[in-house]
Amino acid sequence: MSKRILIVDDSASMRNVLGAILRDAGYEVTEAVDGRDALTRLQSPPDLLITDFNMPHMNGLQLTQIARALPQCKQMPIFMLTTETEGSKRQHARAAGATSWIVKPFQPQQLLAVVQKVLG
């Protein structure tokens, strides 16, 4: 059974790029348009959550905080994929429970290496 990854990004083009990279690597991918949409998909949690930091309605930081409070998501790896490079935002993400921080633009090989390291 392939590992399941939830991609959360308000940019359809970014979801398409990420989805293509991850599907080509053999992962099962589900997409959400923002944090609120993602929360509806966490009742049956994925093996990995990849979320943008800046999104409308509910950003990645808020999503991470809420997900970490859910019993079924306490151990789930959460990656922030963002254009943000500010150290304080990275610290806030870690404090909220983010596992990793990947800056856009990224190399597909870089993303896959981090995903494979975490999911095995």
Secondary structure, DSSP 4 states (H G I P E B T S, - for coil): -PPEEEEE-S-HHHHHHHHHHHHHTT-EEEEESSHHHHHTT-SS--SEEEE-SS-SSS-HHHHHHHHHHSGGGTT--EEEEES---HHHHHHHHHHT--EEEESS--HHHHHHHHHHHH-
